[in-house]
Amino acid sequence: MACRWLPRSSGFLLAACLCEAAVGASAITLTLWLDREFHASQQVIGFLGALPTLCYISTTMLMGGLADRLGRRRMALAGTALMTVCLAGLALCRSPWTMLPLLALRGVGAAMFWPPLASWLSQGTDAASLPRRMAAYNIGWSSGSMLGSVLAGWLYAAWGARAALGIDAALMLLLVLLTWRLPRLSDQVEEPVGPVSSSAAGDRRSAWLASFAAFFTVNLARALLPQYLRVLLDLDPGTTGALLALLAAVQTAVFVDLGLLHPHLGAGQLVVPGLLGAALGLGLLALPSIAAACAAMLLLGLNCGITYTASLFHSLHGRADAGRQSGINEAVVGAGGMLGPALGGLVATGAGPQAPWVLGAALLLATVYLARRPLTRRRSAT
């Protein structure tokens, strides 16, 4: 009789990759569809694009807590099923306004999937083997983000928006089946791969704050960099896209390193240097140089990978309510990702094109001051 359960790490990696690819591709497809075929205004496109994230942020903690009580597999399965229905429904929409309830429910479905998946992954593990499990999760969603970007453009160009959304729904249906076959982890503990310090409340708060600052600045750069570099360096969209891809690739490389090669550094020891490096990277964007822009992407990607690894570790390790804690972590990250572009756009309009980088650097340096004591104490202890 064939084994029902997929291999432990590869199954969770594939699940995270499929979800991020399908949702990310659908978001890009909707933006192209609304602009080119519905001729929607930027205000409408921005509102519809932000709606799933707003619903996600506002429900992650609730859904994570429910998963702790009702079962993480059940909650993740319900979330994937809901997202499948929403993506299929979007392909049938005839106007932007009929998309509103589907986009809102898609955000709720994502909240039912991500925190339960992360906390489910942490079941039955210890502090030493948790980073290896986290690597599968982090590499999965990070690579899925890159895959979704490529998939969206190719599908839209080849078959149009409705067919592209239908294929995204099919990928999500595949994820439903995959989630059902993920391994039971409650009684399985991997062999330790090295010493990793245990979590504490101060570490968790500091790591969340650092992750907020990291995603604030990364999404700030992703939103405003294309126009900024076009004006400053006259860069074409392809080169700008390659720079942003460098950021994502570095972030993924950090997930590999801290999860598989140096797991003992994944609990926050590198957060303060990462924040300082990212502040330097934002400063480099003021220089009219493609090399400076590349260095900035490298430093921002490093910081994002380091801080998210630390915040996820402290959300999961040793927590009976890992689903709820993971939900808080996702809400913090999502809030940073939303506020970065919004506030960056406001200060750029009022104070000039370099003002967003000053804002981001100031936030990073303030985070170093606020978060340094617990994380520095941890580094000294190890």
C-alpha positions in Angstrom: 0.0 0.0 0.0 1.4 3.4 -1.0 2.3 5.8 1.8 -0.4 8.5 2.2 2.0 11.2 3.5 4.4 13.2 1.4 8.0 13.6 2.6 8.3 16.1 5.5 10.2 19.1 4.3 9.7 18.8 0.5 5.9 18.6 1.0 5.7 21.8 3.0 8.1 23.5 0.6 5.9 22.6 -2.4 2.8 23.7 -0.6 4.2 27.1 0.3 5.5 27.5 -3.3 2.2 26.6 -4.9 0.1 28.9 -2.7 2.4 32.0 -3.2 2.7 31.3 -7.0 -1.0 31.0 -7.5 -2.0 34.0 -5.4 0.9 36.2 -6.6 0.2 35.4 -10.3 -3.5 36.1 -9.8 -2.8 39.5 -8.2 -0.5 40.5 -11.2 -3.1 39.2 -13.7 -5.8 41.2 -12.1 -3.8 44.4 -12.2 -3.1 43.9 -15.9 -6.7 43.0 -16.6 -8.1 46.0 -14.7 -5.8 48.4 -16.5 -5.9 47.1 -20.1 -9.4 45.7 -20.4 -11.6 47.4 -17.8 -9.6 50.7 -18.0 -9.9 51.1 -14.3 -8.3 54.1 -12.6 -5.2 53.8 -10.5 -7.3 54.4 -7.4 -9.6 51.5 -8.2 -6.7 49.2 -9.0 -4.9 50.2 -5.8 -8.0 49.6 -3.7 -8.8 46.2 -5.2 -5.1 45.2 -4.9 -5.0 46.2 -1.2 -8.3 44.6 -0.2 -7.1 41.0 0.1 -4.1 42.1 2.2 -6.3 44.2 4.5 -8.5 41.1 5.1 -5.5 38.9 5.5 -3.9 41.2 8.1 -7.1 41.6 10.1 -7.8 37.9 10.3 -4.5 36.1 10.6 -4.3 36.1 14.4 -7.9 34.9 14.7 -7.4 32.1 12.1 -4.2 31.0 13.7 -5.8 30.8 17.1 -8.7 28.8 15.7 -6.2 26.4 14.0 -4.6 25.8 17.4 -8.0 24.6 18.8 -9.7 23.1 15.8 -6.7 21.5 14.0 -4.1 23.0 11.7 -4.7 20.5 8.9 -8.4 21.3 8.9 -7.9 25.0 8.8 -5.3 24.9 6.1 -7.5 22.7 4.0 -10.5 25.0 4.4 -8.3 28.0 3.4 -7.0 26.4 0.2 -10.6 25.3 -0.7 -11.8 28.9 -0.2 -9.0 30.4 -2.2 -9.7 27.9 -5.0 -13.3 29.0 -5.2 -12.4 32.7 -5.1 -9.8 32.4 -7.9 -12.3 30.5 -10.1 -14.9 33.1 -9.4 -12.6 35.9 -10.4 -12.3 34.4 -13.8 -16.0 34.8 -14.3 -16.4 38.4 -13.1 -17.8 41.0 -15.6 -16.9 44.2 -13.7 -14.4 45.3 -11.1 -17.0 45.7 -8.4 -18.2 42.1 -8.6 -14.6 41.2 -7.6 -14.9 42.8 -4.2 -16.3 39.9 -2.2 -14.1 37.4 -3.9 -11.0 39.4 -3.2 -12.0 39.9 0.4 -12.6 36.1 0.9 -9.3 35.4 -0.9 -7.5 37.3 1.8 -9.4 35.4 4.5 -8.6 32.1 2.8 -4.9 33.1 2.9 -5.2 33.8 6.6 -6.7 30.3 7.1 -3.7 28.8 5.3 -0.4 30.5 6.2 -0.4 30.7 10.0 -1.7 27.1 10.3 0.9 25.8 7.8 3.8 27.5 9.7 2.6 26.2 13.1 1.8 22.8 11.7 5.3 22.6 10.4 6.7 23.3 13.9 4.9 20.4 15.5 7.0 17.8 17.1 10.3 19.6 16.7 13.0 21.1 18.9 14.9 24.3 18.8 17.8 22.7 16.8 15.7 21.2 14.1 13.1 23.9 13.8 15.3 26.1 11.5 15.5 23.2 9.0 11.7 23.0 8.8 11.5 26.7 8.6 13.8 26.7 5.6 11.4 24.5 3.7 8.5 27.0 4.4 10.6 30.1 3.7 12.3 28.8 0.5 8.8 27.6 -0.7 7.0 31.0 -0.5 10.1 33.0 -1.6 10.6 30.8 -4.7 6.8 30.8 -5.3 6.8 34.6 -5.4 9.4 34.6 -8.2 7.5 31.8 -10.0 4.2 33.6 -9.8 5.6 36.8 -11.3 6.9 34.9 -14.3 3.8 32.8 -14.6 1.4 35.7 -14.6 3.1 37.6 -17.4 3.4 34.5 -19.6 -0.1 33.3 -19.1 -1.7 36.7 -19.6 0.2 37.2 -22.8 -0.6 33.8 -24.2 -4.2 33.2 -23.2 -5.6 36.3 -21.5 -6.8 37.2 -18.0 -9.7 34.7 -17.6 -7.7 31.7 -18.7 -4.8 32.8 -16.5 -7.0 33.0 -13.5 -8.5 29.7 -14.3 -5.1 28.1 -14.4 -4.3 29.8 -11.0 -7.5 28.2 -9.6 -6.3 24.8 -10.9 -3.0 25.3 -9.2 -4.8 26.1 -6.0 -7.0 23.0 -6.4 -3.7 21.0 -6.7 -2.7 22.6 -3.4 -5.9 21.4 -1.7 -4.9 17.8 -2.6 -1.3 18.4 -1.6 -2.3 19.9 1.8 -4.4 16.8 2.5 -1.3 14.6 2.0 1.2 16.6 4.0 2.8 14.6 6.8 1.6 14.2 10.4 4.3 15.8 12.5 3.0 15.7 16.0 5.2 12.8 17.2 8.2 13.3 14.9 11.3 15.1 16.1 14.3 15.4 13.7 17.8 14.9 14.8 19.3 18.1 16.1 21.5 19.9 13.7 23.2 22.3 16.1 22.5 24.4 19.3 19.8 27.0 19.0 18.9 29.2 21.9 15.3 29.1 23.2 12.8 31.9 22.6 11.7 34.6 25.1 9.1 37.3 25.1 11.6 40.1 24.6 13.2 38.3 21.7 9.8 37.8 20.1 8.8 41.4 20.3 12.1 42.6 19.0 12.1 40.2 16.1 8.6 41.2 15.1 9.6 44.9 15.2 12.6 44.2 13.0 10.5 42.2 10.6 8.0 45.1 10.3 10.9 47.5 9.5 12.4 45.1 7.0 9.1 44.5 5.0 8.3 48.2 5.3 11.5 49.1 3.5 11.5 46.2 1.0 8.0 46.9 -0.2 8.8 50.6 -0.2 11.6 49.9 -2.6 9.6 47.5 -4.8 6.8 50.0 -5.2 8.8 53.2 -5.8 12.1 52.0 -7.3 11.0 51.5 -10.9 10.0 55.1 -11.4 12.9 56.4 -9.2 15.6 54.6 -11.2 14.0 55.5 -14.5 14.4 59.2 -13.6 17.8 58.9 -11.9 19.5 56.5 -14.2 17.2 56.1 -17.2 17.0 52.4 -16.6 14.6 50.3 -18.7 12.0 48.1 -17.1 13.9 44.9 -17.7 17.0 46.1 -15.8 14.8 47.4 -12.9 13.1 44.0 -12.8 16.4 42.3 -12.7 17.4 44.4 -9.7 14.2 43.5 -7.8 14.8 39.8 -8.7 18.3 40.2 -7.2 16.6 41.3 -3.9 14.3 38.2 -4.0 17.2 35.9 -4.9 19.4 37.1 -2.0 16.4 36.8 0.4 16.0 33.1 -0.7 19.7 32.5 -0.3 19.5 33.7 3.3 16.7 31.4 4.0 18.8 28.5 2.7 21.8 29.5 4.7 20.0 30.1 8.0 17.8 27.1 7.7 20.3 24.5 6.4 23.9 25.7 6.7 24.0 27.9 9.8 20.8 27.3 11.8 22.4 28.4 15.1 22.4 32.0 13.7 18.7 32.0 12.8 17.3 33.1 16.2 18.3 36.8 15.9 22.0 37.1 16.3 22.3 38.8 12.9 19.3 41.1 13.1 21.1 44.2 14.3 23.8 44.0 11.6 21.1 43.3 9.0 19.1 46.4 10.0 22.2 48.6 9.9 23.2 47.2 6.5 19.7 47.8 5.1 19.9 51.5 6.3 23.2 51.8 4.5 21.6 50.3 1.4 18.8 52.9 1.3 21.5 55.6 1.6 23.3 54.1 -1.4 20.1 54.7 -3.5 20.9 58.4 -3.5 24.0 57.7 -5.6 23.6 57.9 -9.4 25.1 54.4 -10.0 23.9 51.1 -11.0 26.5 49.4 -8.8 25.1 51.3 -5.8 21.6 50.2 -6.7 22.8 46.6 -6.9 24.5 46.9 -3.5 21.3 48.3 -2.0 19.2 45.4 -3.3 21.8 43.0 -1.8 21.6 44.6 1.6 17.8 44.9 1.6 17.5 41.2 0.6 19.9 40.2 3.4 18.0 42.1 6.0 14.6 40.7 4.9 15.8 37.1 5.0 17.5 37.6 8.4 14.7 39.3 10.1 11.9 37.1 8.8 13.8 34.0 9.8 14.2 35.4 13.4 10.6 36.5 13.7 9.2 33.2 12.5 11.5 31.2 14.8 10.4 33.1 17.9 6.8 32.9 16.8 6.9 29.1 16.6 9.5 27.7 19.0 8.1 26.2 22.2 4.7 27.7 21.7 1.5 25.7 22.3 -0.3 28.6 20.5 2.1 28.6 17.6 -0.8 29.2 15.2 -1.9 32.4 17.0 1.7 33.6 17.3 2.4 32.9 13.6 -0.8 34.9 12.8 0.6 37.9 14.8 3.8 37.6 12.9 2.0 37.5 9.5 -0.1 40.6 10.6 3.1 42.5 11.5 4.8 41.6 8.2 1.7 42.4 6.2 1.2 45.8 8.0 4.8 46.7 7.2 4.4 45.7 3.6 1.3 47.9 3.2 2.5 50.9 5.1 5.8 51.1 3.3 4.5 51.9 -0.2 1.6 54.1 1.2 3.8 56.3 3.4 6.6 56.3 0.9 4.4 57.6 -1.8 3.1 60.4 0.5 6.5 61.6 1.5 7.8 61.3 -2.1 5.0 63.6 -3.2 5.5 66.1 -0.5 9.3 66.1 0.0 10.9 64.8 -3.1 11.9 61.4 -4.7 14.7 60.7 -2.1 12.5 61.3 0.9 11.2 57.7 1.1 14.7 56.3 1.5 15.3 58.8 4.3 12.1 57.6 5.9 13.0 53.9 5.6 16.6 54.4 6.9 15.2 56.4 9.9 12.8 53.5 10.7 15.6 50.9 10.5 17.8 52.9 12.8 15.0 53.5 15.3 14.4 49.7 15.2 18.0 49.0 16.0 17.7 51.3 19.1 14.4 49.7 20.2 15.3 46.1 19.5 19.0 45.9 20.2 18.9 45.0 23.9 17.2 41.6 23.8 18.9 40.5 20.5 22.3 41.7 21.6 21.9 39.9 24.9 21.0 36.7 22.9 24.1 37.1 20.7 26.3 37.5 23.8 24.8 34.4 25.4 25.6 32.3 22.3 
